[in-house]
Structure formats: structure tokens, C-alpha cells
Amino acid sequence: AQSVSQHNHHVILSEAASLELGCNYSYGGTVNLFWYVQYPGQHLQLLLKYFSGDPLVKGIKGFEAEFIKSKFSFNLRKPSVQWSDTAEYFCAAYHGSSNTGKLIFGQGTTLQVKP
Amino acid sequence: NAGVTQTPKFRILKIGQSMTLQCTQDMNHNYMYWYRQDPGMGLKLIYYSVGAGITDKGEVPNGYNVSRSTTEDFPLRLELAAPSQTSVYFCASSYPGTSGLDEQFFGPGTRLTVL
């Protein structure tokens, strides 16, 4: 079965620290990849997405992610986190052979940034 | 555009009661989805629809029903509420672009408690 795995369930960082959240997907074919963020009490918002082309994708709020096909990975990074980045982060994948538009979500990573 | 709207925001049900969670989008998106979010479990797809009159089961459909009579609306029905259905429910919509699937837009969620 197709799956998305996020290895870090809970991450605690101090402000200005660098962030990397891991995401691996299981499907070997065409895949579209997304990172969503959910701030406390809010709905999910798109951070960035990858469909094709440059494997280094830049998103909003200084976030970026790198698609490494050989590792089936799409890790999220930010050079310097802020307290306002405290949120839950979800990696998601859409497998290109599907015509249903069904996204597969990872379990989520809770990021806590200490001021 | 209001995007994706959901009502109600909060609801407490007694075991065995029924209710309908409403979802409306004004972006003319073909695809709509219902997810439930439980702590540490990410988002699980309940039902989805690729257009008016077409619905299909997702990963966790038991205990729920949906209908899609219009492009805009995608209500989720709980017939006999059970404590296991205590969760946060998110509705989402998307438009299948040339790359197969673009981002999903999420509503603000409905927090449901079944006692």
C-alpha cells in the first residue's frame, strides 16, 4: 500500500536553530509532493509543493524542501526557525497514476519552538 | 472567495444521535474530500468525490455517508454516533490541473465529541 512516513513525531527547537523534518514516500512512479502546516487551532495551509523540475522547492515563510528521488524523500528545511513556526507539519503525496486526487498524508510532526 | 467553509465549528453528540457536517466551497472545484484528524494519526480520508453525483469511499468510511448533489456542497452524515467518531473533521477541495492534482484547500474544521 502507498504510504508516507514522517520520522520525527515531536521536535523541540530554540529560536534561530535550523530545522529539518524528514518525509519518505513509498511509491516509485510519478509523484506530486506537498508540505502542509497547521498552526494551533487553524486549518491546514500549503507550505510548498513539488510536481517536477528543480528538486529544490521554495515555499512560504522561508521554508524549502528537497526532492531526492533515489531516496524517496522530500525533507522540509528552514535555516532559522521562529517562535511563530510552532505548528504541526504534514507531508503528503499524490501518486500520479491515480485519477482520484487522493492525497496520502504522513502522521504529522509537531514542532515546538522555544523563544 | 470564501474558500472552503464548514459548519458547525463544534458539536457534542450523545451516542446514537445523528448529524450532518456541512461543507461548501466556492472555487468551482471538482474534487472534494472529508478527512478526520486524530492526535498522532495524521489525516485519514473518509470519503471523496470527483464531481457532482460521484462519491467513493476513502480509508475509514465506516459509520459515515456522503452525497454530492452540487459542485459546491459535500455534506458528511453520521447516522449513529459512537465515541470512536470523536475527532476533528476537515473538508477539502481541489481542482485536477494538468499535473494531475494541485493542492487541496482545507476548511476550518469541525470538532466533534461523542459522549
Interface residues (C-beta under 8 A of the other chain):
Chain A: H9 T30 N32 F34 Y36 Q42 H43 L44 Q45 L46 K49 F51 S52 F90 Y94 G96 S98 N99 T100 G101 K102 L103 F105 G106 Q107 G108
Chain B: Y31 Y33 Y35 G40 M41 G42 L43 K44 L45 Y48 V50 D56 G58 F90 A92 S94 P96 S99 G100 L101 D102 E103 Q104 F106 G107 P108 G109
